[in-house]
Amino acid sequence: MTLRSNSGLGLLFMVVVFSTIMVYGNSSRVFVAGEPYLAVGSCAALIFVLASLALRAKGKRGKPEREVWLWRTRSEMSFFAAWQLLILALLNIWSALDASISLGVLVGSYLLTAGFVVFSDRMIAVAESPTQDGGSQPLDYFGRPRSRRILFWGLFVIPESTIAIFAIRWSFGAKPYPAAFHPPQICLLLVALSSAGSAIMTFQRYRTTAADKIASRVIVLATLLCFGMAGFAQLVLTYSTYVYLLSTFAVACIATSVYWLSRASMRDPVSPEGSPESSSAGGQGLTNQSAPIGEI
């Protein structure tokens, strides 16, 4: 995604947030179910806006390409995480509605789930960037190098699609079914699985790289804040424990993906000998020539 397309989706993000507040703000119990994720997601969106503005300023000043690359990557991470948290917020709000689910909520739940999968895929695409330190480092799977995105779709998304098809057929059935199988709850399960897939793929790519202490602290604090607010809401208003556990698991996986992606850095365009650096072999760790991770 380009910065321009991200800016357009950022505007859509604001529209969805304000629409959610307008529609569900009067029903405090329903709105509070998604408020923790909405609040932290809005903070992540604000970081995206600030990082985008800084990126444009650095581009105009002719800052080093390595620094611009780092800011662009951080901006994308915040953007994807903000959308995923917004999707979690809406699914939690719809899970707190009455047992009778409208067709609009049913369709909206699965559309949001598809969007969540796309943003998970985009996070993995950042980890697959060949311009980063060490290259893309494809996974060695059954003796051949494989893209993490292909493995993500094959091992997580396709099995989830099967679950979604059966759940949709069940939703239109005449017989009643447990609350855990209502569309928002099923979709929370699907997004939790997608977030786990993204976390696993990003962890595998950056497990040997050095951490960015400032970014790590911000991510940990934001995650704890989200856990704290969601836990307090669960304790006071006694929402579904099943929904709460799925949501906190998804938040933990989103934070894990962002944490590992924060370790990415751009490789030096020219090696000391004057020739372009070659990527590391698939599945191998970074060499000792890797430059340190920059800090925001």
WOPEJO-V865127 format. One line per field, one symbol per residue. phi: phi as a letter, one per 40 degrees, with the letter a starting at -180 (. if undefined). psi: psi as a letter, one per 20 degrees, with the letter a starting at -180 (. if undefined). burial: + if it has 24 or more other ideal C-beta (glycine too) atoms within 12 Angstrom, else -. A space follows every 10 residues. Layout:
phi=???
psi=???
burial=???
This chain:
phi=.ccccccccc ccdccccccc cccbcccdcc ccdbddcccc cccccccccc cccccccccc cgcddccccc ccccccdccc cccccccccc cccccccccc cccccccccc cccccccccc ccccccccdc cccggcfccc bfgbcbcccc cccccbcccc cccccccccc ccccccbccc bcdccccccc cccccccccc cccccbcbcc cccccccccc ccccccdccc ccccccbfcc cccccccccc ccccccccdc ccccaccccb cdcgbdcccc cdgccccccc ccccbc
psi=prhghhhghh ghghggghgg gggihhnggg hhhigghggh hhghhghggg hgghghghhh ikqqhggggg hgghggghgg hghhhggggg hhghhirrho prhghgghgh ghgghggghg hhghhgiipi irpiahmqqo oljqpqqhgg hghhhggghh hgggghhghh hjrhqqqqhi jqghgghhgg hggghggggg ghghhjhjrq qogghggggg ghghgggggh hgggggimap hgggggghgg gghghgghgh hiiqqpqphp rhijqqqqqq qpiqrqriip qqprq.
burial=--+--++-++ --+--++--+ +--+-----+ ++++++++++ +++++++++- ++-++--+-- -----+++++ ++++++++++ ++++++++++ +++++++--- +---++-+++ -++-++++++ +++++++++- +++++++++- -----++++- +++--++--+ --++--++-- +--------- ++++++++++ ++++++++++ ++++++--++ -+--++-++- -++-+++-++ --++--+-++ -+++-+++++ ++++++++++ ++++++++-- ------+-++ -+---+---+ +-++-+
